[in-house]
Amino acid sequence: MKKTVWFITGSQHLYGEEALKQVAINSRVIAEYINQHMEGLCDIIFKGVVSTPNEITEVCREVNADDNCIGVITWMHTFSPAKMWINGLTKLNKPQLHLNTQYNKALPWDKIDMDFMNLNQSAHGDLEYGFINARLRLPRKVVVGHWQDEEVINEIKAWVRVASSIYASKNTKVARFGDNMRYVAVTEGDKVEAEIKLGWSVNGYGVGDLVEYVKRVDEKEIDKLMEEYKEKYTINTDNIASVRYQARLEIAIEKFLTDGGFNAFTTTFEDLHGLEQLPGLAAQRLMEKGYGFGAEGDWKLSALTYVLKSMGKGLPGGTAFMENYTYHLEKDNESVLGAHMLEICPTLAQGEVKIEVHPLSIGGKADPARFVFNGLTGPGLMVTLVDMGDRFRMIVNKVELLPIPQAMPKLPVARVLWKPLPNLKDATAAWIYAGGAHHSVLTTQLNVEDLRLFAKYLDIEFVLIDENLDLAKFEQELMINDVIWKLKGIK
């Protein structure tokens, strides 16, 4: 079922019933216009004009109770005394967009009178409403401009994507096959706090649980999936048995995830008992379908991959699990080569996507099939999430994705090359100062504001590394953030 966003207009009875009827008519027109321009993202539903404390409280309760509703757009057509909103807003638990608009685009200079002024009071009605949100320290997105302007519509659509991703986050379930890679620090974290703060339910399963699903896969199911592989990709190997085994793994893992209501998973090469291969092609295919994945038991990046894929669904480009692997340190041409042993999602592919089989020098299992391709070029974002002990920190680095300059015949994996902004030296130092992980999510679909807003709604720390980086000020920002978050933790 398509998700909904409720459009709620604030007013009061001071202006009389005729004015309130006009407020409702105007509001419905605006809500219907916005809905027509959502391009299938959601349905914008006008839920009426609220003009008393009880009406406001009741509609906020209804928003919370409607699981199909991902957020609310509020607008003060006239002056709505904000003390009326306190009880409702303190109960509201869905993302809010505050739209500061006006029904008329241009003032009717030759006809304007006090009746017009009283009916069209967003210029100060929304300021009153904005104050109470600020006073209550409520996270929200503010959009200013006429409701028919393309820029306003685009901002609303971007907010809907963020609201959708928050809904996805609150319903994220991660299945961990095995634990995280032994002795690794950054892939650890507080799963209880992740469920409290982000909604991520993270639970472990023995590889034997998955092996039982692998055993039950029918050869006819594999035959059907192999035909799909042949249609979509170039099979560049004679080792068809290895490809078929990855197809078996893909079918088995997806059935396991479907049966358990999971939308993300992890694997680790240190726990493959009963499996013939480390899932490579299988993991890549499942990410291509929209599942989250984290290598080496990295549940935080698995969940983050799923959530950011949800946010970017339908947009051009790709979003995928990634790892900073090795540097190119040629003077004035510094860059990072990103890859993983096997598991990079083909939504980042540029050009031909090949299925190949090669040895894997880790894990001690048979040679696995995997996708081999070069990555996209153009602007992108590297995003990671780390557990700082007293809060989660999202670190975002703007990057420029580069063409692979030469063939790499001895590196048969999916690979992406990028230049971190402002440059490798300073960006990498900032990433390290911030505690950035070696695992990340690379996206070409989303922008900085999308991620900043996501972090704001879920009350997680957000730090940005971009072309304007001043390393000394960045370190100072991290220290100030430490103080702020410690103070936030004091009850």
C-alpha positions in Angstrom: 0.0 0.0 0.0 1.3 3.5 -0.9 2.4 5.5 2.1 0.6 8.7 3.1 1.5 12.1 4.3 -1.1 14.1 6.2 -1.6 17.8 5.3 -2.9 19.7 8.4 -3.8 23.4 8.4 -3.8 25.5 11.5 -6.2 28.4 12.2 -8.5 29.7 15.0 -12.2 30.7 15.5 -11.4 34.4 15.8 -12.0 35.1 12.1 -15.5 33.5 12.0 -16.9 30.4 10.2 -16.9 31.9 6.7 -13.1 32.5 7.0 -12.5 29.0 8.2 -14.5 27.5 5.3 -12.3 29.5 2.9 -9.2 28.3 4.8 -10.3 24.7 4.3 -11.1 25.2 0.5 -7.7 26.8 -0.1 -5.9 24.2 1.9 -7.5 21.3 0.0 -6.5 22.9 -3.3 -2.8 23.2 -2.1 -2.8 19.6 -0.8 -4.2 18.2 -4.0 -1.8 20.2 -6.1 1.2 18.9 -4.1 -0.2 15.3 -4.3 -0.4 15.5 -8.1 3.3 16.3 -8.2 4.6 13.6 -5.9 5.3 11.2 -8.8 4.1 8.2 -6.9 6.2 8.8 -3.8 3.2 8.9 -1.5 -0.4 10.2 -1.2 -0.8 13.7 0.3 -4.1 13.6 2.2 -5.7 16.8 3.5 -6.9 16.1 7.0 -8.7 19.3 7.6 -8.3 22.6 9.5 -7.6 22.5 13.2 -8.5 25.5 15.3 -8.7 24.3 19.0 -6.2 22.5 21.3 -8.4 19.4 21.4 -8.6 19.2 17.6 -4.8 19.5 17.3 -4.1 16.9 20.0 -6.6 14.5 18.4 -5.1 14.8 14.9 -1.6 14.3 16.3 -2.7 11.1 18.0 -4.3 9.9 14.8 -1.1 10.6 12.9 0.8 8.5 15.4 -1.7 5.6 15.2 -1.8 5.4 11.4 1.0 3.0 10.5 0.6 3.9 6.8 1.3 7.6 7.6 5.0 8.5 7.3 4.8 12.1 8.2 2.8 15.3 8.4 2.9 18.7 6.5 1.7 21.6 8.7 0.7 25.0 7.5 -0.7 28.0 9.3 -3.0 29.6 6.8 -4.0 32.2 9.4 -2.7 33.0 12.8 -3.0 29.9 15.0 -2.0 30.7 18.6 0.8 28.3 19.3 0.0 27.4 22.9 -2.8 25.4 21.3 -0.2 23.2 19.6 1.9 22.2 22.7 0.0 19.1 23.8 -0.3 17.8 20.3 3.3 18.5 19.1 4.8 17.0 22.2 3.0 13.7 21.4 3.7 13.7 17.6 6.2 11.0 16.7 6.3 11.2 12.9 8.5 13.5 10.9 7.1 17.0 10.3 7.5 19.4 7.4 6.5 23.0 8.2 5.3 24.6 5.0 5.5 28.4 5.0 3.4 29.4 2.0 0.4 31.5 1.0 -2.5 30.7 -1.2 -2.1 33.8 -3.4 1.2 34.1 -5.2 1.0 37.8 -5.8 -0.7 40.5 -3.7 -3.8 42.0 -5.3 -2.4 45.5 -5.0 -5.5 47.4 -6.2 -8.0 45.3 -4.1 -6.1 44.4 -1.0 -8.1 45.2 2.2 -8.2 44.0 5.9 -10.3 41.0 5.0 -7.6 39.8 2.7 -4.9 40.6 5.3 -6.8 38.6 8.0 -7.4 35.6 5.8 -3.8 35.4 4.5 -1.7 35.6 7.6 1.0 33.0 7.0 3.7 35.7 7.1 3.2 35.9 10.8 1.0 32.8 11.5 3.8 30.5 10.5 6.3 32.5 12.6 4.1 32.0 15.7 4.0 28.3 14.9 7.7 28.2 14.2 8.4 29.6 17.6 6.7 26.9 19.5 8.5 24.2 17.5 11.8 25.9 18.3 10.8 26.3 22.0 10.0 22.6 22.2 13.3 21.8 20.4 11.4 19.7 17.8 13.1 18.5 14.7 11.4 19.6 11.5 12.0 20.6 7.9 11.0 24.2 7.0 10.1 24.9 3.4 9.4 28.5 2.4 7.8 29.7 -0.9 4.7 29.5 -3.0 3.2 26.0 -3.2 3.2 26.0 -7.0 6.9 26.8 -7.3 9.0 23.9 -8.6 11.6 24.5 -6.0 9.1 24.1 -3.2 7.6 20.9 -4.7 11.2 19.5 -5.1 11.9 20.2 -1.5 8.8 18.5 -0.4 9.6 15.4 -2.5 13.1 15.3 -1.0 11.5 15.5 2.5 9.1 12.7 1.6 12.1 10.5 0.7 13.7 11.2 4.1 10.4 10.5 5.9 10.1 7.3 3.9 13.6 6.3 5.0 12.8 7.0 8.6 9.8 4.7 8.3 12.1 2.1 6.8 14.6 2.6 9.6 12.0 2.1 12.2 11.1 -1.2 10.6 14.6 -2.5 9.8 15.4 -6.0 10.8 18.9 -7.3 10.3 19.8 -11.0 10.3 23.4 -11.7 11.2 24.8 -15.0 9.9 27.7 -15.5 12.4 29.3 -12.7 14.5 31.5 -9.8 13.4 35.1 -10.3 12.4 37.1 -11.2 15.5 38.9 -8.4 17.3 37.5 -5.7 15.0 36.3 -2.6 16.9 34.4 -0.4 14.6 31.9 -3.1 13.5 30.8 -3.5 17.1 28.2 -1.4 18.7 25.2 -1.1 21.0 22.4 -3.1 19.3 19.9 -2.1 22.1 20.6 1.6 21.6 20.4 1.1 17.8 16.9 -0.3 18.3 15.9 2.5 20.7 17.3 5.3 18.6 17.1 4.1 15.0 14.5 1.3 15.1 17.0 -1.4 14.0 16.3 -4.9 15.3 19.5 -6.8 15.0 19.7 -10.5 15.8 22.2 -13.3 15.2 21.6 -16.7 13.5 23.9 -19.7 13.2 25.2 -20.4 9.7 23.5 -23.8 10.2 20.1 -22.1 10.1 21.0 -20.8 6.6 22.5 -24.1 5.5 19.1 -25.7 6.0 17.6 -23.2 3.6 20.4 -23.9 1.1 19.7 -27.6 1.2 16.1 -27.1 0.3 16.6 -25.0 -2.9 15.3 -26.9 -5.9 17.4 -27.2 -9.1 14.5 -25.8 -11.1 14.7 -22.6 -9.1 18.4 -22.4 -9.9 17.7 -23.0 -13.6 15.2 -20.2 -13.7 17.6 -17.8 -11.9 20.5 -18.8 -14.2 18.3 -17.7 -17.2 17.9 -14.3 -15.5 21.7 -14.0 -15.1 22.2 -14.8 -18.8 19.7 -12.1 -19.8 21.1 -9.3 -17.6 24.8 -9.9 -17.3 27.8 -11.3 -19.2 28.8 -14.7 -17.8 32.5 -14.7 -18.3 33.5 -18.1 -16.9 33.4 -21.8 -17.7 32.9 -22.6 -14.0 29.1 -22.7 -14.2 28.9 -24.9 -11.1 30.2 -22.0 -9.0 27.7 -19.6 -10.5 24.9 -22.1 -9.9 26.0 -22.3 -6.2 25.8 -18.6 -5.8 22.3 -18.7 -7.3 21.4 -21.3 -4.7 22.8 -19.0 -2.0 20.8 -16.1 -3.4 17.6 -18.1 -3.4 18.2 -19.5 0.1 19.2 -16.2 1.7 16.2 -14.4 0.2 13.8 -17.0 1.4 15.4 -16.8 4.9 15.0 -13.0 4.9 11.5 -13.2 3.6 10.3 -15.7 6.1 11.7 -13.7 9.0 10.7 -10.3 7.7 14.3 -9.2 7.4 15.4 -6.4 5.0 19.2 -6.6 5.7 21.8 -9.2 6.6 25.5 -9.7 7.3 28.0 -12.5 6.6 31.5 -13.2 7.8 34.2 -15.2 6.1 35.2 -16.5 9.5 32.0 -18.5 9.9 31.1 -20.5 6.8 30.5 -23.9 8.3 28.4 -26.0 5.9 28.7 -23.5 3.0 30.8 -24.2 0.0 31.5 -20.6 -0.8 31.3 -17.1 0.8 28.2 -15.4 -0.6 29.5 -13.1 -3.3 27.3 -12.8 -6.3 24.4 -13.8 -4.0 25.1 -10.8 -1.7 25.5 -8.4 -4.7 22.3 -9.6 -6.3 20.3 -9.1 -3.1 21.7 -5.6 -2.6 20.6 -4.9 -6.2 17.1 -5.9 -5.2 17.2 -3.4 -2.3 18.4 -5.4 0.7 21.0 -4.1 3.0 24.3 -5.9 3.4 27.3 -5.6 5.7 30.5 -7.7 5.3 32.3 -9.1 8.3 29.2 -8.9 10.5 29.0 -5.2 10.2 25.3 -4.8 11.1 25.4 -1.0 11.3 26.4 -0.6 7.7 24.0 -3.4 6.6 21.1 -1.5 8.1 22.4 1.9 6.8 22.7 0.4 3.3 19.1 -0.7 3.4 17.8 2.7 4.8 19.7 4.8 2.3 18.6 2.5 -0.6 15.1 3.1 0.6 15.7 6.9 0.6 17.1 6.8 -3.0 14.6 4.4 -4.4 13.7 5.3 -8.0 16.4 8.0 -8.3 19.1 7.7 -11.0 22.5 6.4 -9.8 23.2 3.8 -7.1 23.7 3.2 -3.4 25.9 0.4 -2.1 28.0 -1.0 0.7 31.6 0.1 0.2 35.1 -0.2 1.7 38.1 2.1 1.5 40.7 -0.4 0.2 43.9 1.2 -1.0 45.3 4.6 -2.0 46.8 6.1 -5.2 49.2 8.6 -3.8 50.6 10.1 -7.0 51.2 13.8 -6.4 48.2 16.0 -7.4 46.4 12.9 -8.5 45.6 11.3 -5.1 42.6 9.0 -5.0 41.1 6.0 -3.2 40.3 2.6 -4.8 37.2 1.2 -3.1 36.2 -2.4 -3.4 35.5 -5.4 -1.1 36.5 -9.1 -1.4 33.3 -9.7 -3.4 30.3 -7.7 -2.3 29.8 -4.4 -4.1 26.3 -3.7 -5.4 25.9 -3.4 -9.2 23.7 -0.3 -8.9 27.1 1.5 -8.9 28.2 -0.2 -12.2 29.2 1.8 -15.2 29.3 -0.3 -18.4 29.4 -4.1 -18.7 28.7 -6.2 -15.6 30.4 -9.6 -15.8 30.0 -12.7 -13.7 33.4 -14.3 -13.1 34.8 -17.0 -10.9 38.2 -16.5 -9.2 40.0 -17.8 -6.1 39.5 -16.0 -2.8 42.5 -15.9 -0.6 40.5 -15.7 2.6 37.8 -17.9 4.1 39.2 -21.3 3.0 36.3 -22.2 0.7 35.7 -22.9 -3.0 36.3 -20.2 -5.6 33.2 -17.9 -5.5 31.4 -16.3 -8.4 31.1 -12.5 -8.2 30.2 -9.5 -10.3 33.2 -7.6 -11.9 32.7 -4.1 -13.0 34.0 -0.5 -12.9 32.1 2.1 -10.9 30.1 5.2 -11.8 31.7 8.6 -12.3 30.6 12.0 -11.1 29.6 13.4 -7.6 28.9 11.0 -4.7 28.8 10.8 -1.0 30.6 8.4 1.4 28.5 7.8 4.5 29.3 5.8 7.6 27.8 5.4 11.0 29.9 4.7 14.1 29.1 4.1 17.8 30.8 6.8 19.9 29.7 5.2 23.2 27.2 8.0 24.2 25.7 8.5 20.7 25.8 7.4 17.1 27.8 9.6 14.7 27.0 9.8 11.0 30.1 11.0 9.0 29.6 12.2 5.4 32.3 12.9 2.9 31.6 14.5 -0.5 33.6 12.6 -3.2 34.2 12.8 -6.9 34.0 9.4 -8.6 36.7 9.0 -11.2 37.1 6.8 -14.3 39.4 3.8 -13.8 42.5 4.9 -15.7 43.8 1.5 -16.7 42.6 -2.1 -16.9 43.1 -4.2 -13.8 43.1 -7.8 -15.1 44.5 -9.2 -11.9 41.9 -7.5 -9.6 38.6 -9.4 -10.6 36.2 -7.6 -8.3 33.8 -4.7 -8.5 35.8 -1.5 -8.0 35.2 2.2 -7.7 37.8 5.0 -7.7 37.2 8.4 -6.0 38.8 11.6 -4.9 37.6 12.7 -1.5 36.8 16.4 -1.2 38.6 18.7 -0.6 41.6 16.4 -1.2 42.7 13.0 0.0 45.1 14.3 2.6 42.7 16.6 4.5 39.6 14.6 4.0 41.2 11.4 5.2 42.6 13.1 8.2 39.2 14.5 9.1 37.6 11.0 8.6 40.1 9.5 10.9 39.8 12.3 13.5 36.0 11.6 13.5 36.5 7.9 14.0 35.2 7.1 10.5 34.9 3.3 9.7 36.6 1.5 6.9 33.2 0.4 5.8 30.7 2.9 4.4 27.8 3.4 2.1 28.6 5.0 -1.3 25.6 6.8 -2.8 25.2 8.9 -6.0 21.5 9.2 -5.4 21.3 11.3 -2.3 22.5 14.8 -1.2 24.0 16.2 2.0 20.7 17.8 3.0 18.9 14.4 2.8 21.3 12.9 5.2 21.5 15.9 7.5 17.7 15.9 7.9 17.7 12.1 8.5 20.2 12.5 11.3 18.3 15.4 12.8 15.0 13.6 12.9 16.6 10.5 14.6 18.8 12.6 16.9 22.1 11.3 15.8 25.3 13.4 15.4 26.1 14.6 11.9 29.5 15.7 10.6 30.4 16.8 7.1 33.6 16.7 5.2 33.4 18.6 2.0 35.2 21.2 -0.3 35.0 23.8 2.5 36.8 21.7 5.0 39.0 23.6 7.5 40.8 20.8 9.4 41.4 22.8 12.5 37.8 24.0 12.7 36.6 20.4 12.0 38.6 19.1 15.0 37.1 22.0 17.1 33.6 21.0 15.9 34.2 17.4 17.1 35.3 18.7 20.5 32.3 21.0 20.8 30.0 18.1 19.7 31.4 16.0 22.5 30.4 18.6 25.1 27.0 19.1 23.5 26.2 15.4 23.5 27.5 14.9 27.0 25.2 17.8 28.1 22.3 16.2 26.2 22.9 13.0 28.2 22.5 14.7 31.5 18.9 14.1 32.8 
